Amino acid sequence: MILKELKEFVAKLPDTMDEFHVVNGEVGVLKEEGSDENLTYRIDKPIIALYVDEKSKEVCLFHQTQEDVNKVLKDGNTTGS
């Protein structure tokens, strides 16, 4: 999706949705061993930060604070791999 498409979509939303929360959703399926049944789940995380990377021409919507990101980079792998 490009920013133009997102802007067009948001512009079409009715004013009655102005107080809706914006979240980043993820859907997955849990498969139980030895069973034919699956559990579908959805995890929603609120969007709390926005970052524009002009070099890569990307708009990033984050569900993490800058402090959270800094902690991950300090405690984890900072090479990106």
C-alpha positions as CSV (number, residue, x, y, z in Angstrom):
1,M,0.0,0.0,0.0
2,I,1.2,3.5,-0.8
3,L,0.4,6.6,1.3
4,K,-1.9,7.9,-1.4
5,E,-4.1,4.8,-1.1
6,L,-4.2,5.0,2.7
7,K,-5.1,8.7,2.6
8,E,-7.9,8.0,0.1
9,F,-9.2,5.1,2.3
10,V,-9.2,7.3,5.5
11,A,-10.9,10.2,3.7
12,K,-13.8,7.9,2.9
13,L,-14.4,6.9,6.5
14,P,-17.5,8.5,8.1
15,D,-17.2,11.0,11.0
16,T,-18.9,8.5,13.2
17,M,-15.6,6.5,13.3
18,D,-13.5,9.4,14.5
19,E,-13.1,8.0,18.0
20,F,-12.1,4.5,16.8
21,H,-8.7,3.3,17.8
22,V,-6.1,2.4,15.2
23,V,-4.4,-0.9,15.8
24,N,-1.9,-3.2,14.0
25,G,-3.5,-6.5,13.7
26,E,-2.0,-9.9,13.2
27,V,-3.9,-13.2,12.4
28,G,-2.5,-16.7,12.9
29,V,-3.6,-20.3,13.2
30,L,-2.7,-22.6,16.1
31,K,-2.7,-26.3,15.1
32,E,-3.2,-28.8,17.9
33,E,-1.1,-32.0,17.4
34,G,-3.3,-35.0,16.7
35,S,-6.4,-33.0,16.0
36,D,-8.1,-31.8,12.8
37,E,-9.2,-28.7,14.6
38,N,-7.4,-25.4,14.3
39,L,-7.7,-22.2,16.4
40,T,-7.6,-18.9,14.5
41,Y,-6.5,-15.9,16.6
42,R,-6.1,-12.2,16.1
43,I,-3.7,-10.0,18.1
44,D,-4.3,-6.2,18.0
45,K,-1.6,-3.8,19.1
46,P,-2.4,0.0,19.2
47,I,-0.5,2.2,16.8
48,I,1.3,4.7,19.1
49,A,4.1,6.2,16.9
50,L,4.7,7.2,13.3
51,Y,8.0,7.5,11.6
52,V,8.7,8.7,8.1
53,D,11.9,7.4,6.4
54,E,12.5,9.6,3.4
55,K,15.5,7.7,2.2
56,S,13.4,4.4,1.8
57,K,10.2,6.3,1.1
58,E,8.4,4.4,3.8
59,V,5.9,5.5,6.5
60,C,6.2,3.3,9.5
61,L,3.4,2.8,12.0
62,F,4.7,1.5,15.3
63,H,3.0,-0.3,18.2
64,Q,6.2,0.2,20.3
65,T,7.5,3.3,22.0
66,Q,10.9,4.7,21.2
67,E,12.0,3.4,24.6
68,D,10.8,-0.1,23.7
69,V,12.8,0.0,20.5
70,N,15.9,1.3,22.2
71,K,15.7,-1.5,24.8
72,V,15.4,-4.1,22.0
73,L,18.4,-2.6,20.2
74,K,20.4,-2.4,23.5
75,D,19.6,-6.0,24.7
76,G,19.2,-7.8,21.4
77,N,20.7,-8.2,18.0
78,T,21.4,-4.8,16.5
79,T,22.6,-6.1,13.1
80,G,19.2,-6.5,11.7
81,S,19.7,-10.2,11.0
